[in-house]
Amino acid sequence: MSRRTERLNKLIKQEISDLLERKVDDPRLNNLISVTEVSVSPDLRYAKVFVSILGNEENKTDMLTGFTAASGFLRKKLASRLKLKCTPQISFHCDDSIEHGARVSELFNRVNSIE
């Protein structure tokens, strides 16, 4: 991965996080959401945004639907903020790594309390 791609990944992650906090009025996107990673394709045309969503599977499905609906709005806002020649098309994907980490931590705590 080139340095430019890495910088763009970080910049898009920051901007989308900021937009989700302030600009998106979709009620499906009101829960605790964290942008965990952004991966831009080598040609800079596509960006996969990985989000961590706390809740059950139904909430996650609703939120991913909300993200799909809001992707055009978010892309337009990114275009005005980033001033890129071509703003990447955004797709959102669920990232369960935070939940898995919390589960592992809980299991470690149980093992430690048994000893």
Secondary structure as the mmCIF struct_conf table of DSSP 4:
data_model
#
loop_
_struct_conf.conf_type_id
_struct_conf.id
_struct_conf.beg_label_comp_id
_struct_conf.beg_label_asym_id
_struct_conf.beg_label_seq_id
_struct_conf.end_label_comp_id
_struct_conf.end_label_asym_id
_struct_conf.end_label_seq_id
HELX_RH_AL_P HELX_RH_AL_P1 ARG A 3 ARG A 22
TURN_TY1_P TURN_TY1_P1 LYS A 23 LYS A 23
HELX_RH_3T_P HELX_RH_3T_P1 PRO A 27 LEU A 29
BEND BEND1 ASN A 31 ASN A 31
STRN STRN1 ILE A 33 VAL A 40
TURN_TY1_P TURN_TY1_P2 PRO A 42 ASP A 43
BEND BEND2 LEU A 44 ARG A 45
STRN STRN2 TYR A 46 ILE A 53
BEND BEND3 GLY A 55 GLY A 55
HELX_RH_AL_P HELX_RH_AL_P2 GLU A 57 LEU A 82
BEND BEND4 LYS A 85 CYS A 86
HELX_LH_PP_P HELX_LH_PP_P1 THR A 87 PRO A 88
STRN STRN3 GLN A 89 CYS A 94
HELX_RH_AL_P HELX_RH_AL_P3 SER A 97 ILE A 114
#
